[in-house]
Amino acid sequence: MSDTLTEASATVPATEPIRLGIPAMALVVLVGVSGSGKSTFARDHFGPFEVISSDYCRGLVSGDENDQAATADAFDVLHYIAGKRLAAGRLTVVDATNTQPEARRKLVELARAHDVLPVAVVLDVPEKVCVRRNAQRPDRDFGAHVVRRQRDQLRRSLRGLAREGFRRVHVLHDEREISAAVVVRERLLSDFRHLTGPFDVIGDVHGCRAELEELLEALGYQISRDSSGRPVDAAHPERTAVFLGDLVDRGPDSPGVLRLVMGMVAAGHAQAVPGNHENKLVKALSGRSVQRTHGLAETLDQLAGESDEFRAEVLAFCRDLVSHRILDGGRLVVAHAGLKEAYQGRASGRVRSFALYGETTGETDEFGLPVRYPWADDYRGPAMVLYGHTPTPEPVWVNNTMCLDTGCVFGGKLTALRYPEKHVVSVPAHRVWYEPAKPFPRPGEDSGRREPDLLDIDDVLGRRGVETGLLGRVTVREEQAAGALEVMSRFALDPHWLLYLPPTMAPCATSAQPDLLEHPAEAFDAYRADGVARVICEQKHMGSRAVALICRDEQVAVRRFGVAEDAGGVVYTRTGRPFFGPETTAALVDRLRATATAAGLWDRLDTGWLLLDCELLPWSAKAEELLRHQYAAVGAAARSALPAAVEALTAARGSGLDVDALLTRTRARAVNAEAFTEAYRRYCWPTDGLDGVRIAPFQLLASEGATYQDRDHGWHLDVADRLAEAAPDLIETTRRLAVDTTDPDSVAAGIAWWRELTEAGGEGMVVKPWDNLVRAGRVPAQPGVKVRGREYLRIIYGPDYTEPANLDRLRERRSLNRKRSLALREYALGLEALSRVAAGEPLWRVHEPVFAVLALESEPVDPRL
Amino acid sequence: MRRLPARRWPASARIFPSITRARLGHTVAVLLTITSTAPVATDLGFLLHKHPGRVQEFDLAAGRAHVFYPEADERRCTAALLLEVDPIALVRGRRAGAPDAFSLAQYVNDRPYAASSMLAVALGRVFRTALAGRCDARPDLPGRPLPLAIHVPALACRGGAALAERLFAPLGWSVRATAVALDPAIPAWGESRYLDLRLSGEVRLADALNHLYVLLPVLDDAKHYWVGIDEVEKLVRAGQGWLGTHPERRLIAERYLAHRRGLVTTAVGRLAEVDDTEPEVLDNAVPDDEPAEPAGIPPTADTLVATGTLATADTLVAGGTQATAAGTADEASEAVADRQPGLAVQRRNAVLAALRAAGAGRVVDLGCGGGALTGDLLDEPSVTQVLGVDVSHRALEVAARRLRLDRLPEKRRDRVTLIQSSLTYRDTRIAGFDAAVLMEVIEHLDPPRLPALERCVFGYARPGTVVVTTPNAEYNVRYPGLPAGTLRHRDHRFEWTREQFRQWAAGVASRYGYAVRHEPVGPDDPEVGSPTQLAVFTDASDSKAVADMTGGTAETNEASAKTNEASGTTADDEAKGEAA
C-alpha cells in the first residue's frame, strides 16, 4: 500500500467533496486541538461504536469528562478497547487531541500490534475558532494558552506524520474543507473475497516452464503463444489459476514462466501472490545490491537476454504483488509461505514477512537451513490456507492447510490443487534442474511418515460451544470438559481413532400400567405424535455399546488416521476406552475385517474403512467387576440375611407375637432378591480372549467420505445381516419388527413382540424411526427410544422396585426431560463428528464434537433412565 | 491461574436423607440377634429396655427398626433387631441444589441387606440406654457379664473372616465367621465380602453393644457417612474401657474415622458409571486416603492425634506402630512397598537435586497429583516459580489444600500456580520453563499415547531440563508382596526395565535434541538396580548446560547439538529465508 499525503488545497472549491480514503480495516487517529471539531467530525463520518473518545473514557473512570487527573487511566481504557476492536478486525477511530508525538506513537504501536494500518486525519482549524468554541462550552474552563500550546505541537508534528508510521495522512485545513470531506472506505489490497473461483492453485514453479505448460494443459487450460511460439497466456472457460509465488530462480526458464504468468494475470485468467524469490528479484532489478545466490544468478542471466521493456514489466509485476489474498468469501487464503489466522486480511510488515518467508524457530538444521516453525500444526482458522515455499514430496492436509510446493525444480513434481474440489493434480519434473541443499526424496521413495496432528488444550478445555448441523450450537460447560479431559487423557484411545462416541438414549415415557415402568405403547404413541408413522423395533442386546473402526489394511490406518502401523482398527466403549488389551483387540479387528471382506462391504461402499455401531456381548465381558461388586453382592447379602430374618420372624410368630405383616414382606423380598439374581445372571457368561464374545452390529455410521443417517434402518440391518451371514460364529443378528404407529393392529403386534422378547428373559427393545434421521417440527425426533423389560429393570431399580408402592413412588419421580434433551444434544454432536470425518476435516475439528459428547455424558442425569 | 471452583461437599444428611413418612415399601433385611443363656435369660429384656412380649418399631433416618423376641424363656432369650432400609427413599429423587449426587450405586446396593454402619446407627438409637450401661429397674444387672451369642447373618466385612477374628477375639468373643459365596451359580466369582458372623462369650451386654457399634462400620469400611468431629467423640465414648488396649486399636480408629468420599459427585465418577465401571476405577488420580475434605476438619486419625483432638483417647493410638497408609491385608497387595514413605522421599530428593544441579528457577511439575513435590519445590529457595499441572481436577483440589494455597503469605502464594491440563494436548501454559518434572507419570499413560506426550513436552513446551522418573521393573522381584509379573500400581500401564527406559530416553533425546543421563534412586541393587530410575534430559542446543552435565552418560545427539548460530528470520533476513 503506497503512502499518500492528501493536502486539501485551498484552490479546491469548498463545494466539491474532498475524498478521504480510509482502508476498511484501520486505526484512524484524529489529530486536532481542543475545540477543532473532532467529535463532530467523528460523529458525521463514522459509526457510534467505531469512535472511542478520550473524554468519554475519562468520564468512565472518573465520572468527569474533563478530569485531567484521570487522563492516564482514561487512555489505558481507550487503548484497551481499541485493542479489542482491532483484534476483531474492526475499524476504530480514536477521538483525542493527539497533538503530542508520544500519544501518537502509542497508537501507531497499537495498530502495528494488531497488523492494521494506522491512518491520521488532521483537523488543522485556526486557533481563534477553537478558543471561541471552547469558551462557548461551560465544561471547558481551560484558557486560550492550552489551545495555543496544542496548536504549536500540532504544527510541529504535521510534516513528520508519515515518518511516524501513519500509512495515510489526511490534513483538512479549515472548516470549509472539514465540511466538504467525505470518508471513502477502501477494500484492502488483499481482499478478494468477492472472487469465488473455482480456482486451480499452483505451487512453486521456479522457472520450470515446460512442466508448467504441461500442468496447465492437464488442468484444461488453453495456452496461447506469441509469434515466436512462446506461451503468453492460458485460459480455462470456467476456472482461474492462482500462483503461490516463487515463479523464478533455479529453473531453466524463469523469463518464460514470468511471460506466461504475467500474461495470464493481465488477461484476468490468473492471480498471483509473491514469493521470497520475487521479492529478492525486485531488489536486484531495482539496482540494489543482493547476493546472487539460491538460483538468482540463473534468473538474472536469463533475463539479460530479454528486452529492457520486458525487464521493466517484470519489475513492476513483481513489485506490485500483494503479500496474500483472501478469496471466496473468506473461505480460502493463499500466501507463499502460508499465513496464520491472526494475520489473514491484515496489513503490516510482519504479515508480509510471514507470507513471504514463514516463521522460523531460530534454529538451523543439520544442512544449515533454518528450522521452520510448524505454524500449520497450530492452525485452527476456518479458512483453508494453500501455500508453497517448503518443498515436500507429497502434499498433505494439516489442519485445513496444504503446502503445494512439491519440489519440481529439485526433480519432484509440479502440483496444483483444484478448489473447491480439493483434487490434487501433479506433473512430474523432467529432470533435477537444481541440486537442493538437502536431499529431496525421489518420487516413490519413502519420505517418512508425517507426524500425526497434535491437539491443543484450547481445543477442548473451558466452556465451549460446538456448532452442529442438526441443533445449532451445543454448549459444553467448563466442569464437564474438565471431567472429560481426565477420562479422555488417561483412559480413552488415541483421539486419532475416536471418530465418534455414541449418544445416550432416552427411555419411553413412564407407563401407567400397574406393574410396569416402561411399555411399548408409550414409544409408539410418542412417535405417532411426532408424525412418525413407520418405526422399527430392534431387539435390545444384552451387552455393552461398542463402536468398531475397521480398516481394510494397516496402510489405510496409517494414511487415513495417522496412527501407528501395528493396528488396523479399534473396538471401543461409549467413553472411548478399549474393550480389550492390544492382542485381543487386534484379533477381533482381524476377524471383523475378514467378515467385512467376505460380506463384500469394501467394494460395495467404495471405502478403505468402516465405522460400525454395535453391541458387544456378554455384558460381563466389560462389566464383570461391576456385576460382582454391585449386583452379585446385593444377591449374596440378601441370600444370607433374608432366610435368617424369615426364620427369626417365624419363631416370633410361633411365640405369639404379631409379626405377620413383617413376615409377609420379608418373604416377598426373598422372592424379589432371587429374581434379581436371575436377572443379572443372564448378562454373564464366561469369555476367554475372544471365545464367547459376540458382536451385534446394528448401524453403519460412516465410511470414507460418507455418513449414513439418511439410510433407513432396513438398509442398516441388511448390512448387519450380511456381516452375520459371513461370520455367524462372531456376529449376532438383531431381531426386528416394523410397526406402523397409526395402525392399531400393527401396534398390538409390536407390543406382543416386546412381551415375548422380555418374558423370554430379553432386555427389551429399541424403537427407532424407520427412516432414521427424521424431524419432528423444528427439532429432530428422538433417534431411538428404549423400552426395557420388567425383569431387566430390576437390576436398575433394585430387587423390590416391582412392589406396587415402590412403583408408585418411582413413577412420581421419573422425569425424562433432561434425559431426552441430553440424548438429542449428544446425537447432534455425534452426527456432527461423523460429517466432519466424512468431509475430511482436520483432527481437532473431529475431536471437538467427540470430546463434547464425553463431556455431556458427565451431566448429572438420573442414571436409571 | 485458572480458578478452581469450590467443590460442593456432601453433608451427612445427603446420605441419610430424612424420610418424611416411611409409609410403605420398606425392605426388610438387616438382621442382628442377641441371645442370652443366663440363668434368668429374660433379664435381657430389662437390659435392653425392650419388653419380650411386644414388637416395637422405631423410625430412623435410614428406615424403620423393629425389635422383637423370636424366643424368650427363662433358659434362653433372643432379641432380634431388624432394620428395614428403604432404598428408594434412601436417595431423594431430585433435590434442589444437589443435582450432581446422581450415582447408580445409590439405587442398587447392599445396604438393605448387609449389617454395616446403618445397623450401627440403628443400634445406637434403639438401644441407647443399654449402650450406656444403664438399667434403672435392675441396677445390679448391667455390671454382670452374661453368656451371650450374637448372630449377624450378612456382615459386610472388608478383610474377611480373619479380620473379624482379629477384631472380636481380643474382646473375649469366640468367633465363628463363614464367608458367603458371591453367587453359587458362578463359583468362579468366589466369596463375597459378607460374613455370616456368630459371636459367643461371657460379656457385659453394654460392652457387647459397644463392640458392635464401633466394629460394624469398621469391618464394613465402605463409603459410609461423613465423618465430622462428633464422630470422634462417639468413638471415644463407645470405645471406653476396651478400645485403648485393643491390639488393633490403630486400625479401628483409622477405619472408623477414615473419611470416605461419600457419594460419587465428580464428573469423572459419573463417566465411569456411564461405562458400567465403578467410579473408583477411573477417579483414582489421588488415593482416597489423601486428605480431601475442606480445611478445618481433621483428616485422619494421625492429624487428630497431632492436634490433640483425640487427647482423651490418646491411649487409643499411642502404641500404634503400624505403617499409616495401608493397614490391612487386602490393601497391601495394591499399595506395595514401593509406596513406602522412604522411597517417595528419596525420589523427591533426587528430583530436587537434579533441578538444583540444572540451576532451574522456573519449574513445571507435570502430573503433580496431590502436590507433594510441588510443595517441596516451593520450599526450595532457588525455585522462583512452580507450576503444578495435573489432568485430574480432584488431584488439584487435594494439592491446593495440601499446599494451603488459600492462606499462604502473598510472596509465597505468588510463586505457585496449579492448572488442569493434559500431557497429550499441547498447552502454551507449560512452555517456557527452565525445567519440567515428570515424576512417576509416564507409566500411567498407555504406550500409544507416549509420542503425544513427547511432542507436547520435549517438542513443544521445550524446557531446558526435563527430569523423568519411573519404576524399574527389574527391581520388582525384591518386593516379596508383589506377585511375579504384576505391576506396582493398579493404574500403571507398563513398568520398564532399565534397558527399556534407556532406549526410550535415547529415542526421545535424539528426536527432540536433548542430551540424557541416568541415575538410580533408592538402594542400588547390584543385580536388579534401584527401585526407581531417573533420567535427566538437557536441551542440547544449550551447549553449556550439556557440558555441565556430570555423572552418568551423556548421550548427545550430534545433529541437533549445533543449532546455536540460528536466528530468527525477518523480511530482511533474506539469505536464510530464501534457503528453500
HADDOCK unambig.tbl for C-alpha pairs under 7 A between the chains (distance, minus, plus):
assign (segid A and resid 276 and name CA) (segid B and resid 578 and name CA) 6.29 0.50 0.50
assign (segid A and resid 277 and name CA) (segid B and resid 578 and name CA) 6.84 0.50 0.50
assign (segid A and resid 294 and name CA) (segid B and resid 578 and name CA) 6.95 0.50 0.50
assign (segid A and resid 294 and name CA) (segid B and resid 579 and name CA) 6.63 0.50 0.50
assign (segid A and resid 353 and name CA) (segid B and resid 570 and name CA) 6.27 0.50 0.50
assign (segid A and resid 353 and name CA) (segid B and resid 571 and name CA) 4.78 0.50 0.50
assign (segid A and resid 357 and name CA) (segid B and resid 577 and name CA) 5.43 0.50 0.50
assign (segid A and resid 359 and name CA) (segid B and resid 569 and name CA) 6.87 0.50 0.50
assign (segid A and resid 360 and name CA) (segid B and resid 568 and name CA) 5.96 0.50 0.50
assign (segid A and resid 360 and name CA) (segid B and resid 569 and name CA) 6.14 0.50 0.50
assign (segid A and resid 361 and name CA) (segid B and resid 568 and name CA) 6.65 0.50 0.50
assign (segid A and resid 362 and name CA) (segid B and resid 566 and name CA) 5.11 0.50 0.50
assign (segid A and resid 362 and name CA) (segid B and resid 567 and name CA) 4.16 0.50 0.50
assign (segid A and resid 362 and name CA) (segid B and resid 568 and name CA) 4.35 0.50 0.50
assign (segid A and resid 363 and name CA) (segid B and resid 563 and name CA) 5.44 0.50 0.50
assign (segid A and resid 363 and name CA) (segid B and resid 564 and name CA) 6.80 0.50 0.50
assign (segid A and resid 363 and name CA) (segid B and resid 566 and name CA) 4.27 0.50 0.50
assign (segid A and resid 363 and name CA) (segid B and resid 567 and name CA) 6.15 0.50 0.50
assign (segid A and resid 364 and name CA) (segid B and resid 563 and name CA) 5.59 0.50 0.50
assign (segid A and resid 364 and name CA) (segid B and resid 566 and name CA) 5.12 0.50 0.50
assign (segid A and resid 365 and name CA) (segid B and resid 563 and name CA) 6.90 0.50 0.50
assign (segid A and resid 366 and name CA) (segid B and resid 559 and name CA) 5.59 0.50 0.50
assign (segid A and resid 369 and name CA) (segid B and resid 576 and name CA) 6.81 0.50 0.50
assign (segid A and resid 369 and name CA) (segid B and resid 579 and name CA) 6.37 0.50 0.50
assign (segid A and resid 370 and name CA) (segid B and resid 566 and name CA) 6.89 0.50 0.50
assign (segid A and resid 370 and name CA) (segid B and resid 576 and name CA) 6.24 0.50 0.50
assign (segid A and resid 389 and name CA) (segid B and resid 580 and name CA) 6.46 0.50 0.50
assign (segid A and resid 390 and name CA) (segid B and resid 580 and name CA) 6.09 0.50 0.50
assign (segid A and resid 454 and name CA) (segid B and resid 425 and name CA) 6.79 0.50 0.50
assign (segid A and resid 454 and name CA) (segid B and resid 426 and name CA) 6.86 0.50 0.50
assign (segid A and resid 455 and name CA) (segid B and resid 425 and name CA) 5.12 0.50 0.50
assign (segid A and resid 455 and name CA) (segid B and resid 426 and name CA) 6.10 0.50 0.50
assign (segid A and resid 456 and name CA) (segid B and resid 425 and name CA) 4.90 0.50 0.50
assign (segid A and resid 456 and name CA) (segid B and resid 426 and name CA) 4.47 0.50 0.50
assign (segid A and resid 456 and name CA) (segid B and resid 427 and name CA) 6.11 0.50 0.50
assign (segid A and resid 457 and name CA) (segid B and resid 421 and name CA) 6.90 0.50 0.50
assign (segid A and resid 457 and name CA) (segid B and resid 425 and name CA) 5.08 0.50 0.50
assign (segid A and resid 457 and name CA) (segid B and resid 426 and name CA) 5.71 0.50 0.50
assign (segid A and resid 457 and name CA) (segid B and resid 427 and name CA) 5.46 0.50 0.50
assign (segid A and resid 480 and name CA) (segid B and resid 267 and name CA) 6.46 0.50 0.50
assign (segid A and resid 482 and name CA) (segid B and resid 393 and name CA) 6.83 0.50 0.50
assign (segid A and resid 483 and name CA) (segid B and resid 267 and name CA) 4.88 0.50 0.50
assign (segid A and resid 483 and name CA) (segid B and resid 268 and name CA) 4.98 0.50 0.50
assign (segid A and resid 484 and name CA) (segid B and resid 268 and name CA) 6.80 0.50 0.50
assign (segid A and resid 485 and name CA) (segid B and resid 391 and name CA) 6.87 0.50 0.50
assign (segid A and resid 486 and name CA) (segid B and resid 391 and name CA) 5.29 0.50 0.50
assign (segid A and resid 486 and name CA) (segid B and resid 392 and name CA) 5.64 0.50 0.50
assign (segid A and resid 487 and name CA) (segid B and resid 268 and name CA) 6.64 0.50 0.50
assign (segid A and resid 489 and name CA) (segid B and resid 422 and name CA) 6.42 0.50 0.50
assign (segid A and resid 489 and name CA) (segid B and resid 424 and name CA) 6.65 0.50 0.50
assign (segid A and resid 490 and name CA) (segid B and resid 445 and name CA) 6.37 0.50 0.50
assign (segid A and resid 494 and name CA) (segid B and resid 449 and name CA) 6.29 0.50 0.50
assign (segid A and resid 574 and name CA) (segid B and resid 275 and name CA) 6.44 0.50 0.50
assign (segid A and resid 575 and name CA) (segid B and resid 275 and name CA) 6.40 0.50 0.50
assign (segid A and resid 623 and name CA) (segid B and resid 276 and name CA) 5.69 0.50 0.50
assign (segid A and resid 623 and name CA) (segid B and resid 277 and name CA) 6.44 0.50 0.50
assign (segid A and resid 626 and name CA) (segid B and resid 276 and name CA) 6.57 0.50 0.50
assign (segid A and resid 626 and name CA) (segid B and resid 277 and name CA) 5.97 0.50 0.50
assign (segid A and resid 626 and name CA) (segid B and resid 278 and name CA) 6.13 0.50 0.50
assign (segid A and resid 630 and name CA) (segid B and resid 109 and name CA) 6.34 0.50 0.50
assign (segid A and resid 632 and name CA) (segid B and resid 182 and name CA) 5.86 0.50 0.50
assign (segid A and resid 632 and name CA) (segid B and resid 183 and name CA) 6.24 0.50 0.50
assign (segid A and resid 633 and name CA) (segid B and resid 110 and name CA) 6.60 0.50 0.50
assign (segid A and resid 633 and name CA) (segid B and resid 182 and name CA) 6.08 0.50 0.50
assign (segid A and resid 633 and name CA) (segid B and resid 192 and name CA) 6.31 0.50 0.50
assign (segid A and resid 634 and name CA) (segid B and resid 109 and name CA) 5.99 0.50 0.50
assign (segid A and resid 634 and name CA) (segid B and resid 110 and name CA) 4.59 0.50 0.50
assign (segid A and resid 636 and name CA) (segid B and resid 180 and name CA) 6.69 0.50 0.50
assign (segid A and resid 636 and name CA) (segid B and resid 181 and name CA) 6.62 0.50 0.50
assign (segid A and resid 636 and name CA) (segid B and resid 182 and name CA) 5.33 0.50 0.50
assign (segid A and resid 636 and name CA) (segid B and resid 183 and name CA) 6.46 0.50 0.50
assign (segid A and resid 636 and name CA) (segid B and resid 192 and name CA) 6.86 0.50 0.50
assign (segid A and resid 637 and name CA) (segid B and resid 110 and name CA) 6.52 0.50 0.50
assign (segid A and resid 637 and name CA) (segid B and resid 113 and name CA) 5.50 0.50 0.50
assign (segid A and resid 637 and name CA) (segid B and resid 114 and name CA) 5.68 0.50 0.50
assign (segid A and resid 637 and name CA) (segid B and resid 154 and name CA) 5.53 0.50 0.50
assign (segid A and resid 637 and name CA) (segid B and resid 194 and name CA) 6.60 0.50 0.50
assign (segid A and resid 638 and name CA) (segid B and resid 113 and name CA) 5.34 0.50 0.50
assign (segid A and resid 640 and name CA) (segid B and resid 153 and name CA) 5.80 0.50 0.50
assign (segid A and resid 640 and name CA) (segid B and resid 154 and name CA) 5.61 0.50 0.50
assign (segid A and resid 641 and name CA) (segid B and resid 29 and name CA) 5.95 0.50 0.50
assign (segid A and resid 641 and name CA) (segid B and resid 30 and name CA) 6.55 0.50 0.50
assign (segid A and resid 641 and name CA) (segid B and resid 31 and name CA) 6.58 0.50 0.50
assign (segid A and resid 641 and name CA) (segid B and resid 113 and name CA) 6.10 0.50 0.50
assign (segid A and resid 641 and name CA) (segid B and resid 153 and name CA) 5.22 0.50 0.50
assign (segid A and resid 641 and name CA) (segid B and resid 154 and name CA) 5.26 0.50 0.50
assign (segid A and resid 642 and name CA) (segid B and resid 29 and name CA) 5.67 0.50 0.50
assign (segid A and resid 644 and name CA) (segid B and resid 153 and name CA) 6.70 0.50 0.50
assign (segid A and resid 645 and name CA) (segid B and resid 29 and name CA) 6.71 0.50 0.50
assign (segid A and resid 645 and name CA) (segid B and resid 31 and name CA) 6.32 0.50 0.50
assign (segid A and resid 648 and name CA) (segid B and resid 70 and name CA) 5.41 0.50 0.50
assign (segid A and resid 649 and name CA) (segid B and resid 70 and name CA) 6.39 0.50 0.50
assign (segid A and resid 651 and name CA) (segid B and resid 70 and name CA) 4.79 0.50 0.50
assign (segid A and resid 651 and name CA) (segid B and resid 71 and name CA) 6.76 0.50 0.50
assign (segid A and resid 652 and name CA) (segid B and resid 69 and name CA) 5.93 0.50 0.50
assign (segid A and resid 652 and name CA) (segid B and resid 70 and name CA) 3.73 0.50 0.50
assign (segid A and resid 652 and name CA) (segid B and resid 71 and name CA) 6.43 0.50 0.50
assign (segid A and resid 655 and name CA) (segid B and resid 71 and name CA) 6.90 0.50 0.50
assign (segid A and resid 657 and name CA) (segid B and resid 54 and name CA) 6.82 0.50 0.50
assign (segid A and resid 657 and name CA) (segid B and resid 55 and name CA) 6.90 0.50 0.50
assign (segid A and resid 666 and name CA) (segid B and resid 28 and name CA) 5.42 0.50 0.50
assign (segid A and resid 669 and name CA) (segid B and resid 27 and name CA) 6.89 0.50 0.50
assign (segid A and resid 796 and name CA) (segid B and resid 108 and name CA) 6.78 0.50 0.50
assign (segid A and resid 797 and name CA) (segid B and resid 107 and name CA) 6.21 0.50 0.50
assign (segid A and resid 797 and name CA) (segid B and resid 108 and name CA) 6.46 0.50 0.50
assign (segid A and resid 798 and name CA) (segid B and resid 107 and name CA) 6.51 0.50 0.50
assign (segid A and resid 798 and name CA) (segid B and resid 108 and name CA) 5.06 0.50 0.50
assign (segid A and resid 805 and name CA) (segid B and resid 24 and name CA) 6.41 0.50 0.50
assign (segid A and resid 805 and name CA) (segid B and resid 25 and name CA) 5.87 0.50 0.50
assign (segid A and resid 806 and name CA) (segid B and resid 25 and name CA) 5.77 0.50 0.50
assign (segid A and resid 813 and name CA) (segid B and resid 93 and name CA) 6.20 0.50 0.50
assign (segid A and resid 857 and name CA) (segid B and resid 271 and name CA) 6.46 0.50 0.50
assign (segid A and resid 858 and name CA) (segid B and resid 267 and name CA) 4.99 0.50 0.50
assign (segid A and resid 858 and name CA) (segid B and resid 270 and name CA) 5.52 0.50 0.50
assign (segid A and resid 858 and name CA) (segid B and resid 271 and name CA) 5.40 0.50 0.50
assign (segid A and resid 860 and name CA) (segid B and resid 99 and name CA) 6.34 0.50 0.50
assign (segid A and resid 860 and name CA) (segid B and resid 100 and name CA) 5.07 0.50 0.50
assign (segid A and resid 860 and name CA) (segid B and resid 102 and name CA) 6.01 0.50 0.50
assign (segid A and resid 861 and name CA) (segid B and resid 102 and name CA) 6.80 0.50 0.50
assign (segid A and resid 862 and name CA) (segid B and resid 102 and name CA) 6.07 0.50 0.50
assign (segid A and resid 863 and name CA) (segid B and resid 102 and name CA) 6.80 0.50 0.50
assign (segid A and resid 863 and name CA) (segid B and resid 103 and name CA) 6.50 0.50 0.50
assign (segid A and resid 863 and name CA) (segid B and resid 104 and name CA) 5.73 0.50 0.50
assign (segid A and resid 864 and name CA) (segid B and resid 104 and name CA) 6.77 0.50 0.50
